[in-house]
Amino acid sequence: MAQDEIEVSTRTLQWRCIESRIESKRLLYGRFAISPFRRDQANTVGIAMRRSLLNEIEGTSITYAKINGIKHEYSALIGIQESIHDILINLKEIVLRNDSYESQKAYISVVGPRRIIAQDIKRPPSIRVIDDTQYVATLTGATLLNIELGIERGRGYRIGNNLQKYEEGFFPVDAVFMPVRNANYSVHSFESRGKTKEILFLEIWTDGSLTPKEALYEASRNLIDLFIPLMDSEREEHSFGVGRNESNMPYFPLQFVLPGPEEVTKNVAFKHIFIDQLELPARAYNCLKKVNVHTIADLLDYGQGDLTGIKNFGRKSIEQVLEALKKRFSIDLPKNKNLTD
């Protein structure tokens, strides 16, 4: 029994990509093998990973289009082949990658006659169009088309608010924030030293804004984040009377009821959590990345006074970092910390 426990505790999962291909600019495929698992563990991980891949990964989408002088989405414009409704449908299909957590604006300003594609969108440097040949509309005459586009990051699928005032030229777009188009898993068993082990195979299809490998990484990291509040809980014991009515028990916040791990466990976890999870404004985020602060563990090497030494990192940025650390991980950054220790 003791030997079995040692084998389990020292067992290290390994993964590798066994197949990858580019089916198109907007469809990438990857197949991964993860092993070894004990019996039934692979199925547990497979279910969690598939749900995380499909629901927990952030994506970027156009959320509205603003066209002045248009009162209804089914309006037809002189010199434009499509109706406003058709243009909105085409805009919804554009796949974007966004390196900023802030809402962004992009613009289309084109004079016809010509064919408008995604390449014609004037956008901030943080936003990249995955397939710049994606079709938007066709101008059949010497018509000027000006469109303002709202771009946001999010998760899942968000239906545009149809109650917006169309007379102001504001048209919401159904936003698809799901970079993973599909995910499947399968489990295969094998014998090792007389014991049954399992291999988990994951298949991932993405829209091109993320590679399947990046999606696997993000999904794993998001699952870790879900358990961070439990890992960061303080150790405190509470005794309850035997046979006591559960409904009469006093309420204790979760962090006081569940025991936390040792400090070394938390440090290991923070090495795998990137500062993206703090959802900082672009200025603070970019300044930290320039000084090689990529993970929460990297950030914890700094004190508040040390942050002031980062170029272009002002007081407001420091306050944003402190607030995010407190809110997300219940961490108070010390006033000063000697980085040379």
VMD Tcl script that draws the C-alpha trace (Angstrom):
set ca {
  {0.00 0.00 0.00}
  {2.81 2.42 0.91}
  {4.58 1.64 -2.35}
  {1.41 2.37 -4.31}
  {1.07 5.74 -2.62}
  {4.67 6.62 -3.46}
  {4.15 5.70 -7.11}
  {1.06 7.86 -7.32}
  {2.61 10.84 -5.58}
  {5.72 10.85 -7.78}
  {3.90 10.13 -11.03}
  {4.22 13.02 -13.47}
  {1.75 13.58 -16.30}
  {3.27 14.13 -19.71}
  {1.64 15.46 -22.85}
  {2.61 15.78 -26.49}
  {1.03 16.92 -29.72}
  {0.61 13.89 -31.96}
  {-1.11 15.62 -34.88}
  {-1.63 19.19 -36.08}
  {-2.80 20.73 -39.29}
  {-4.03 24.00 -40.77}
  {-7.33 23.32 -42.51}
  {-7.78 27.03 -43.31}
  {-6.84 30.41 -41.82}
  {-9.93 30.17 -39.64}
  {-9.70 26.52 -38.70}
  {-6.70 24.95 -36.96}
  {-6.63 21.39 -35.63}
  {-4.55 19.72 -32.97}
  {-4.60 16.30 -31.27}
  {-2.85 15.79 -27.95}
  {-2.05 12.78 -25.78}
  {-1.81 13.12 -21.98}
  {-0.67 10.23 -19.77}
  {-0.39 8.30 -17.57}
  {-3.61 8.44 -15.54}
  {-4.96 5.97 -13.07}
  {-8.22 4.21 -13.88}
  {-11.12 6.69 -14.37}
  {-8.94 9.78 -13.89}
  {-8.62 10.47 -17.61}
  {-12.39 10.72 -18.01}
  {-12.62 13.21 -15.14}
  {-9.92 15.40 -16.65}
  {-11.36 15.04 -20.16}
  {-14.78 16.31 -19.12}
  {-13.31 19.29 -17.28}
  {-10.92 20.17 -20.11}
  {-13.60 20.00 -22.79}
  {-15.91 22.32 -20.84}
  {-13.05 24.71 -20.12}
  {-11.99 24.73 -23.78}
  {-15.50 25.53 -24.99}
  {-16.66 27.92 -22.24}
  {-13.77 29.45 -20.31}
  {-11.35 30.76 -22.94}
  {-11.63 34.42 -23.83}
  {-12.02 35.57 -27.40}
  {-12.46 38.84 -29.29}
  {-15.43 39.93 -31.33}
  {-17.04 42.93 -32.98}
  {-19.94 43.94 -30.71}
  {-21.50 46.86 -32.59}
  {-21.41 48.83 -35.81}
  {-22.27 52.52 -35.96}
  {-23.40 53.98 -39.29}
  {-24.64 57.55 -39.12}
  {-27.90 58.38 -40.85}
  {-29.25 54.81 -40.90}
  {-32.41 54.13 -38.91}
  {-33.05 50.43 -39.50}
  {-30.90 47.37 -40.00}
  {-32.89 46.32 -43.07}
  {-32.25 49.65 -44.78}
  {-30.81 49.54 -48.28}
  {-28.12 52.06 -49.17}
  {-27.68 53.49 -52.64}
  {-24.46 52.21 -54.17}
  {-24.09 49.31 -51.72}
  {-24.98 45.79 -52.80}
  {-25.86 44.50 -49.29}
  {-28.43 45.68 -46.79}
  {-27.28 46.79 -43.33}
  {-28.45 43.44 -41.98}
  {-26.23 41.56 -44.44}
  {-23.23 43.73 -43.54}
  {-23.78 43.01 -39.83}
  {-23.85 39.27 -40.54}
  {-20.56 39.54 -42.45}
  {-18.95 41.57 -39.64}
  {-19.97 38.89 -37.16}
  {-17.90 36.35 -39.08}
  {-14.65 38.32 -38.85}
  {-12.13 36.56 -36.57}
  {-9.89 38.81 -34.47}
  {-7.03 38.42 -32.04}
  {-6.74 41.10 -29.36}
  {-3.72 41.60 -27.09}
  {-5.49 44.21 -24.95}
  {-8.17 43.77 -22.29}
  {-9.68 47.17 -22.97}
  {-12.57 47.86 -25.36}
  {-11.29 49.06 -28.71}
  {-12.65 50.86 -31.76}
  {-11.94 50.22 -35.41}
  {-13.15 51.92 -38.57}
  {-14.07 51.25 -42.16}
  {-13.86 54.27 -44.46}
  {-13.97 53.30 -48.13}
  {-15.03 54.99 -51.38}
  {-16.43 52.81 -54.16}
  {-16.77 51.20 -56.49}
  {-14.85 48.37 -54.86}
  {-15.12 45.19 -52.81}
  {-14.65 45.66 -49.04}
  {-12.81 42.97 -47.10}
  {-11.49 42.66 -43.54}
  {-8.15 44.06 -44.67}
  {-9.85 47.45 -45.11}
  {-10.58 47.74 -41.38}
  {-8.41 50.41 -39.74}
  {-7.69 49.04 -36.28}
  {-5.40 49.57 -33.25}
  {-2.01 47.80 -33.22}
  {-3.21 45.42 -30.49}
  {-5.83 43.90 -32.81}
  {-5.03 41.50 -35.64}
  {-7.40 40.16 -38.30}
  {-6.91 36.42 -38.74}
  {-8.22 36.24 -42.31}
  {-7.93 39.62 -44.01}
  {-9.79 38.30 -47.07}
  {-13.06 37.89 -45.18}
  {-15.84 39.58 -47.13}
  {-17.75 42.59 -45.75}
  {-19.65 44.32 -48.59}
  {-19.48 45.57 -52.19}
  {-19.76 49.21 -53.22}
  {-21.29 49.34 -56.69}
  {-21.01 53.10 -57.14}
  {-19.00 56.13 -56.06}
  {-20.34 55.79 -52.53}
  {-18.52 56.64 -49.30}
  {-19.09 54.08 -46.53}
  {-18.08 55.01 -42.98}
  {-18.56 52.47 -40.19}
  {-17.35 52.62 -36.58}
  {-16.81 49.18 -35.02}
  {-16.75 48.31 -31.33}
  {-14.39 45.47 -30.37}
  {-14.37 43.68 -27.01}
  {-12.98 40.61 -25.27}
  {-15.32 38.16 -23.60}
  {-16.41 34.57 -23.14}
  {-19.15 32.53 -24.76}
  {-21.85 33.95 -27.01}
  {-23.56 37.29 -26.42}
  {-26.71 38.29 -28.26}
  {-26.81 41.93 -29.34}
  {-29.28 44.14 -27.52}
  {-32.09 44.65 -29.99}
  {-33.54 47.49 -27.92}
  {-30.83 49.94 -28.95}
  {-31.93 53.09 -30.77}
  {-31.45 52.36 -34.43}
  {-32.27 55.96 -35.35}
  {-28.90 56.90 -33.89}
  {-27.20 54.53 -36.33}
  {-26.11 52.10 -33.58}
  {-26.45 48.43 -34.51}
  {-25.47 45.71 -31.99}
  {-23.77 42.62 -33.38}
  {-24.16 39.14 -31.90}
  {-20.71 38.50 -30.44}
  {-19.00 35.13 -30.69}
  {-16.22 35.11 -28.07}
  {-15.37 31.41 -28.52}
  {-11.98 30.82 -30.17}
  {-12.41 27.03 -29.77}
  {-14.88 25.80 -32.38}
  {-15.01 22.21 -31.14}
  {-13.32 19.87 -28.68}
  {-13.52 16.11 -28.25}
  {-11.76 13.63 -26.01}
  {-11.32 9.88 -25.81}
  {-9.73 7.55 -23.25}
  {-7.58 4.50 -23.99}
  {-6.35 2.00 -21.40}
  {-3.06 0.12 -21.25}
  {-1.28 -2.18 -18.82}
  {1.84 -1.06 -16.98}
  {3.53 -3.24 -14.34}
  {0.35 -5.18 -13.91}
  {-1.78 -2.07 -13.38}
  {-4.30 -0.42 -15.66}
  {-3.27 3.05 -16.81}
  {-5.06 5.47 -19.11}
  {-4.17 7.89 -21.89}
  {-6.35 10.92 -22.56}
  {-6.58 12.06 -26.18}
  {-7.82 15.63 -26.77}
  {-8.88 16.97 -30.16}
  {-9.14 20.76 -30.49}
  {-10.36 22.91 -33.37}
  {-9.80 26.68 -33.12}
  {-10.81 29.67 -35.27}
  {-7.19 30.71 -35.85}
  {-7.06 33.43 -33.20}
  {-5.45 30.82 -30.94}
  {-3.51 27.72 -31.86}
  {-4.80 24.43 -30.40}
  {-1.70 24.34 -28.20}
  {-2.44 27.84 -26.86}
  {-6.06 26.83 -26.27}
  {-4.95 23.76 -24.30}
  {-2.69 25.95 -22.20}
  {-5.40 28.58 -21.56}
  {-7.99 25.95 -20.64}
  {-5.59 24.35 -18.15}
  {-4.72 27.69 -16.62}
  {-8.39 28.66 -16.26}
  {-9.11 25.42 -14.42}
  {-6.26 26.20 -12.02}
  {-7.70 29.68 -11.44}
  {-11.02 28.19 -10.36}
  {-9.29 26.52 -7.41}
  {-7.02 29.39 -6.40}
  {-9.49 30.68 -3.74}
  {-9.39 27.22 -2.13}
  {-5.59 27.00 -2.32}
  {-5.21 30.45 -0.79}
  {-7.52 29.76 2.14}
  {-6.22 30.10 5.67}
  {-5.88 27.08 7.90}
  {-8.33 27.36 10.78}
  {-10.13 24.57 12.56}
  {-13.72 24.77 13.73}
  {-15.47 22.21 15.88}
  {-19.17 21.60 15.57}
  {-21.35 19.76 18.09}
  {-22.17 16.16 17.25}
  {-25.68 15.80 15.91}
  {-26.16 19.55 15.64}
  {-28.78 20.75 13.17}
  {-26.91 21.91 10.06}
  {-29.38 24.73 9.43}
  {-28.53 26.24 12.83}
  {-24.77 26.22 12.24}
  {-23.12 29.63 12.06}
  {-22.00 30.78 8.62}
  {-18.26 30.86 7.94}
  {-16.77 32.19 4.71}
  {-15.17 29.48 2.59}
  {-11.65 30.70 3.22}
  {-12.04 30.06 6.96}
  {-13.59 26.61 6.66}
  {-11.34 24.86 4.17}
  {-7.70 24.16 5.02}
  {-5.08 25.73 2.76}
  {-1.92 24.09 1.37}
  {1.61 24.80 2.45}
  {3.29 27.97 1.23}
  {5.40 26.07 -1.29}
  {2.24 24.79 -2.99}
  {0.92 28.30 -3.46}
  {4.25 29.46 -4.87}
  {4.20 26.66 -7.44}
  {0.63 27.55 -8.42}
  {1.47 31.24 -8.89}
  {4.28 30.30 -11.30}
  {1.62 28.92 -13.64}
  {-0.81 31.85 -13.42}
  {-0.08 34.67 -15.84}
  {-0.76 38.33 -15.17}
  {-3.37 38.22 -17.93}
  {-5.72 36.94 -15.22}
  {-5.48 40.30 -13.43}
  {-7.21 41.91 -16.44}
  {-5.12 45.05 -16.12}
  {-5.48 48.05 -18.43}
  {-3.19 47.96 -21.45}
  {-0.70 50.52 -20.07}
  {-0.02 48.67 -16.81}
  {-0.03 45.27 -18.54}
  {2.46 46.30 -21.23}
  {4.83 47.95 -18.73}
  {4.98 44.76 -16.66}
  {5.59 42.60 -19.72}
  {8.50 44.83 -20.79}
  {10.33 44.06 -17.52}
  {9.65 40.32 -17.90}
  {6.85 40.13 -15.35}
  {4.79 37.35 -16.91}
  {3.32 35.43 -13.98}
  {1.89 36.24 -10.56}
  {5.04 34.74 -9.06}
  {7.12 37.24 -11.06}
  {4.95 40.10 -9.79}
  {5.29 38.97 -6.17}
  {9.05 39.57 -6.48}
  {8.21 43.29 -6.51}
  {7.14 45.56 -3.69}
  {5.04 48.69 -4.18}
  {8.18 50.83 -4.06}
  {9.88 48.64 -6.66}
  {7.02 49.14 -9.11}
  {7.65 52.88 -9.16}
  {11.04 52.15 -10.73}
  {9.41 50.64 -13.82}
  {9.46 53.05 -16.77}
  {6.08 54.74 -17.44}
  {4.54 52.90 -14.47}
  {2.69 55.63 -12.59}
  {0.75 55.75 -9.34}
  {-2.52 54.90 -11.07}
  {-1.00 51.75 -12.57}
  {0.30 50.69 -9.16}
  {-3.17 51.15 -7.65}
  {-4.67 49.05 -10.44}
  {-2.19 46.23 -9.78}
  {-2.78 46.32 -6.00}
  {-6.55 46.28 -6.46}
  {-6.42 43.37 -8.94}
  {-4.13 41.29 -6.69}
  {-6.39 41.89 -3.70}
  {-9.57 41.13 -5.61}
  {-8.38 38.05 -7.51}
  {-5.97 36.42 -5.06}
  {-6.41 38.20 -1.69}
  {-2.77 39.31 -1.89}
  {-1.41 42.53 -0.37}
  {1.83 43.57 -2.03}
  {4.41 44.77 0.54}
  {5.56 48.38 0.53}
  {9.12 47.49 -0.33}
  {10.94 44.30 -1.22}
  {14.64 43.83 -1.82}
  {14.87 42.20 -5.25}
  {18.48 41.32 -4.68}
  {17.67 38.85 -1.87}
}
mol new
graphics top color blue
foreach p $ca { graphics top sphere $p radius 0.5 }
foreach p [lrange $ca 0 end-1] q [lrange $ca 1 end] { graphics top cylinder $p $q radius 0.2 }
display resetview
